[in-house]
Amino acid sequence: MIKEGSIMGARSVFTREFKERVVKLALKTDRKRSEIAQDLGINRNMPARWKREMKQSETGPMKTFTGRGNARDEETARLRKEIAGLRETNELLKKAFVHLHGRESPVAAYLFMRQ
C-alpha cells in the first residue's frame, strides 16, 4: 500500500497483489468484507469493489487492477489520443485545401463572413 497526496485527504494506492489477496481472503473466509477491510485499515467498500472489478474482468474486456483508475480511464485516454490525432489530420487537410485551391474552404469563408 502506498500513500500519496497531501496529509489531509491522502489517497491510498494499492498494488495489484494486495487487491488480489484481499479478494481471495474475502472469498475464502466467512467473515464480513467490512470486517476484513477494517482489520486491513482500508475503506469498508473496497473489498466488494475489487471483487466486482475482478468478476467484470473475467466476463469482459476490462483489465483488473491496472494501477490508478480503471479500464474506463484507459479507454478515455485512448479515445482522447485518437481525437487529438484526428484533429491534427483535419488541420492538415484544411491547409492542403488552401494550398491546392488557393483559398479557404467555403465553410471557413462563410464562418469568417458571419463574424
Secondary structure as a PSIPRED ss2 file (coil, helix, strand):
# PSIPRED VFORMAT (PSIPRED V4.0)

   1 M C   1.000  0.000  0.000
   2 I E   0.000  0.000  1.000
   3 K E   0.000  0.000  1.000
   4 E E   0.000  0.000  1.000
   5 G C   1.000  0.000  0.000
   6 S C   1.000  0.000  0.000
   7 I C   1.000  0.000  0.000
   8 M C   1.000  0.000  0.000
   9 G C   1.000  0.000  0.000
  10 A C   1.000  0.000  0.000
  11 R E   0.000  0.000  1.000
  12 S E   0.000  0.000  1.000
  13 V E   0.000  0.000  1.000
  14 F C   1.000  0.000  0.000
  15 T C   1.000  0.000  0.000
  16 R H   0.000  1.000  0.000
  17 E H   0.000  1.000  0.000
  18 F H   0.000  1.000  0.000
  19 K H   0.000  1.000  0.000
  20 E H   0.000  1.000  0.000
  21 R H   0.000  1.000  0.000
  22 V H   0.000  1.000  0.000
  23 V H   0.000  1.000  0.000
  24 K H   0.000  1.000  0.000
  25 L H   0.000  1.000  0.000
  26 A H   0.000  1.000  0.000
  27 L H   0.000  1.000  0.000
  28 K H   0.000  1.000  0.000
  29 T C   1.000  0.000  0.000
  30 D C   1.000  0.000  0.000
  31 R C   1.000  0.000  0.000
  32 K C   1.000  0.000  0.000
  33 R H   0.000  1.000  0.000
  34 S H   0.000  1.000  0.000
  35 E H   0.000  1.000  0.000
  36 I H   0.000  1.000  0.000
  37 A H   0.000  1.000  0.000
  38 Q H   0.000  1.000  0.000
  39 D H   0.000  1.000  0.000
  40 L H   0.000  1.000  0.000
  41 G C   1.000  0.000  0.000
  42 I C   1.000  0.000  0.000
  43 N C   1.000  0.000  0.000
  44 R C   1.000  0.000  0.000
  45 N C   1.000  0.000  0.000
  46 M H   0.000  1.000  0.000
  47 P H   0.000  1.000  0.000
  48 A H   0.000  1.000  0.000
  49 R H   0.000  1.000  0.000
  50 W H   0.000  1.000  0.000
  51 K H   0.000  1.000  0.000
  52 R H   0.000  1.000  0.000
  53 E H   0.000  1.000  0.000
  54 M H   0.000  1.000  0.000
  55 K H   0.000  1.000  0.000
  56 Q H   0.000  1.000  0.000
  57 S H   0.000  1.000  0.000
  58 E H   0.000  1.000  0.000
  59 T H   0.000  1.000  0.000
  60 G C   1.000  0.000  0.000
  61 P C   1.000  0.000  0.000
  62 M C   1.000  0.000  0.000
  63 K C   1.000  0.000  0.000
  64 T C   1.000  0.000  0.000
  65 F C   1.000  0.000  0.000
  66 T C   1.000  0.000  0.000
  67 G C   1.000  0.000  0.000
  68 R C   1.000  0.000  0.000
  69 G C   1.000  0.000  0.000
  70 N C   1.000  0.000  0.000
  71 A H   0.000  1.000  0.000
  72 R H   0.000  1.000  0.000
  73 D H   0.000  1.000  0.000
  74 E H   0.000  1.000  0.000
  75 E H   0.000  1.000  0.000
  76 T H   0.000  1.000  0.000
  77 A H   0.000  1.000  0.000
  78 R H   0.000  1.000  0.000
  79 L H   0.000  1.000  0.000
  80 R H   0.000  1.000  0.000
  81 K H   0.000  1.000  0.000
  82 E H   0.000  1.000  0.000
  83 I H   0.000  1.000  0.000
  84 A H   0.000  1.000  0.000
  85 G H   0.000  1.000  0.000
  86 L H   0.000  1.000  0.000
  87 R H   0.000  1.000  0.000
  88 E H   0.000  1.000  0.000
  89 T H   0.000  1.000  0.000
  90 N H   0.000  1.000  0.000
  91 E H   0.000  1.000  0.000
  92 L H   0.000  1.000  0.000
  93 L H   0.000  1.000  0.000
  94 K H   0.000  1.000  0.000
  95 K H   0.000  1.000  0.000
  96 A H   0.000  1.000  0.000
  97 F H   0.000  1.000  0.000
  98 V H   0.000  1.000  0.000
  99 H H   0.000  1.000  0.000
 100 L H   0.000  1.000  0.000
 101 H H   0.000  1.000  0.000
 102 G C   1.000  0.000  0.000
 103 R C   1.000  0.000  0.000
 104 E C   1.000  0.000  0.000
 105 S C   1.000  0.000  0.000
 106 P H   0.000  1.000  0.000
 107 V H   0.000  1.000  0.000
 108 A H   0.000  1.000  0.000
 109 A H   0.000  1.000  0.000
 110 Y H   0.000  1.000  0.000
 111 L H   0.000  1.000  0.000
 112 F H   0.000  1.000  0.000
 113 M H   0.000  1.000  0.000
 114 R H   0.000  1.000  0.000
 115 Q C   1.000  0.000  0.000
